[in-house]
């Protein structure tokens, strides 16, 4: 299982995947907004989205868990 973590603090602007969806390595899965910039978060490996931990609009900190992939 892989945990996708936030690379910086910000607000979850958009979640691009759903639970149960197949994702590829380096696929954008979440977009954060910080200092009026959009920061895409990508997966490091392929798999299936097991659980989405955050919701759009949530404020997150660096290294917070965003979703689980297996």
C-alpha positions in Angstrom: 0.0 0.0 0.0 1.2 3.5 -0.9 0.1 6.7 0.9 0.1 9.8 -1.2 1.2 12.7 0.9 1.0 16.5 0.5 4.2 18.1 -0.7 3.3 21.5 0.8 0.6 23.1 3.0 -2.5 24.4 1.3 -6.1 23.8 0.5 -7.4 20.8 -1.3 -8.8 22.5 -4.4 -9.8 19.4 -6.5 -9.7 15.6 -6.1 -9.2 14.1 -9.6 -9.8 10.4 -8.7 -12.5 8.3 -7.0 -12.2 5.3 -4.7 -11.8 2.1 -6.7 -10.3 3.9 -9.7 -7.1 2.5 -11.4 -4.3 5.1 -11.4 -1.0 5.1 -13.3 2.4 6.0 -11.9 3.0 9.8 -12.1 -0.8 10.5 -12.6 -2.2 13.7 -11.0 -4.6 12.7 -8.3 -5.1 15.9 -6.2 -4.6 19.6 -6.9 -3.7 21.8 -3.9 -4.0 25.6 -3.9 -1.4 27.5 -2.0 -0.6 31.2 -2.3 -2.9 31.4 -5.3 -1.0 28.7 -7.2 -2.3 25.3 -8.2 0.0 22.4 -7.2 -0.6 19.0 -8.7 0.1 16.0 -6.5 1.0 12.8 -8.4 1.2 9.1 -7.5 4.6 7.5 -7.3 3.3 4.1 -8.4 0.4 2.6 -10.2 -2.5 0.9 -8.3 -6.1 1.2 -7.2 -7.3 4.1 -5.0 -8.4 2.3 -1.8 -9.3 5.4 0.3 -9.5 9.1 -0.2 -8.6 10.7 3.2 -9.2 14.4 2.4 -12.1 16.3 1.0 -12.2 19.3 -1.3 -11.8 22.5 0.7 -9.8 20.8 3.5 -6.7 22.7 4.7 -3.7 20.3 4.9 -0.1 20.6 6.1 3.1 19.3 4.6 3.3 15.4 4.7 -0.4 15.0 5.6 -2.0 11.8 4.1 -4.2 12.5 1.1 -5.1 9.1 -0.2 -4.2 5.4 -0.1 -3.3 3.3 -3.2 -2.8 -0.4 -3.3 
